[in-house]
Amino acid sequence: MTTENHSTHDAEQDARNDDLMIFVDGKIVHKDQAVVSVYDSGFMLGDGMWEGMRLYDGEWAFFDEHMDRLFNSCKAVSLDIGKTPEEIRALLNETAASNGMTSDAHCRLMITRGRKAKPFQHPQLSRFGPTIVAIVEHSRPATSLLGKGIRLATVPQVRGLPTSQDAKFNSHSKLNCVIACLQAEQAGADEGLMLDPHGFVNTTNACNFFIVRRGEVWTSTGDYCMNGVTRQKVIDLCRTNNIPVFEKNFSLYEAYGADEAFLTGTFGAQTPVAEIDGKTIGPHEGAGPMTLYIRELYKALVAENVAAQQAARA
Ligand SMILES: Cc1ncc(COP(=O)(O)O)c(C=O)c1O
């Protein structure tokens, strides 16, 4: 069990990130000059969408899936990106190239409704087109988490019904998740395990959540959590490799008694969970055998996807 604080976004320190070049609205500028207006809809209201993607051998893994989610989310909130997915790929590639990156890089692509004419909420005040920012950092997820795992605490904050704010929106406003993370931290854990409105185990504040019980892999129904690209890849991998996988309701009772638990997200791929609410999960120190197996399958899938993208461009 660990007592230091961790997060699923722990990365190895890289001094090159002090001197990054960042894409801001058509220009690539030094980090110190990378700013947006105080009137920006994203800054003022959290009115925007984002995607996190990783660069492997010059390709953004699962680029089409990420663009699908981004364009769907923006359509749902009438946010016109004003670019095609290929134009987005080009600006990301240009930003990565400005930083001399081909692998081990992580981008946060952010699209907001843009600068507003006045400091008020109405979307019609955002009259100047979207703001597009891409931060691409040198990034190697810390491998120490594999041997330790992350500590979760169940928190009162839920990711709720689509009628409040659909959990599928990867929105700039992360206040719901930030509150959950604060609650977890105050309970002495690293990250928050969030339930759904009915009390079933749902997701964490930053990743999707899986348990392994008696050789089966379980995750929530998907109704109240982010439609994570990594989540879907893990489900697909289980299906193609004859690992029984279920998207279903389950409670903390089953989570506490799981043989293994792990989180999924683009940044950390699959991160083992060491404990939930102070209860140790499974008999393993760090990642258990199913988590490790799925990690290997996922790594191979990323390589396959990258090779397919390279072949399509050749
Ligand atoms: C709340 C939440 N859950 C899950 C994820 C993981 O999604 P993905 O696997 O697409 O990175 C994210 C990341 O954007 C997130 O913010």
PDBQT file of the ligand as one rigid body, heavy atoms in Angstrom, charges set to zero:
ROOT
HETATM    1  C1  LIG A 401     -14.197  11.581 -16.828  1.00  0.00    +0.000 C 
HETATM    2  C2  LIG A 401     -13.366  10.816 -17.810  1.00  0.00    +0.000 A 
HETATM    3  N1  LIG A 401     -13.533   9.486 -17.891  1.00  0.00    +0.000 NA
HETATM    4  C3  LIG A 401     -12.793   8.747 -18.752  1.00  0.00    +0.000 A 
HETATM    5  C4  LIG A 401     -11.847   9.325 -19.579  1.00  0.00    +0.000 A 
HETATM    6  C5  LIG A 401     -11.017   8.450 -20.485  1.00  0.00    +0.000 C 
HETATM    7  O1  LIG A 401     -11.365   8.577 -21.822  1.00  0.00    +0.000 OA
HETATM    8  P1  LIG A 401     -10.364   8.069 -22.959  1.00  0.00    +0.000 P 
HETATM    9  O2  LIG A 401     -10.168   6.617 -22.765  1.00  0.00    +0.000 OA
HETATM   10  O3  LIG A 401     -11.074   8.392 -24.233  1.00  0.00    +0.000 OA
HETATM   11  O4  LIG A 401      -9.096   8.834 -22.793  1.00  0.00    +0.000 OA
HETATM   12  C6  LIG A 401     -11.669  10.715 -19.540  1.00  0.00    +0.000 A 
HETATM   13  C7  LIG A 401     -10.704  11.366 -20.433  1.00  0.00    +0.000 C 
HETATM   14  O5  LIG A 401     -11.023  12.222 -21.217  1.00  0.00    +0.000 OA
HETATM   15  C8  LIG A 401     -12.445  11.488 -18.641  1.00  0.00    +0.000 A 
HETATM   16  O6  LIG A 401     -12.325  12.820 -18.553  1.00  0.00    +0.000 OA
ENDROOT
TORSDOF 0
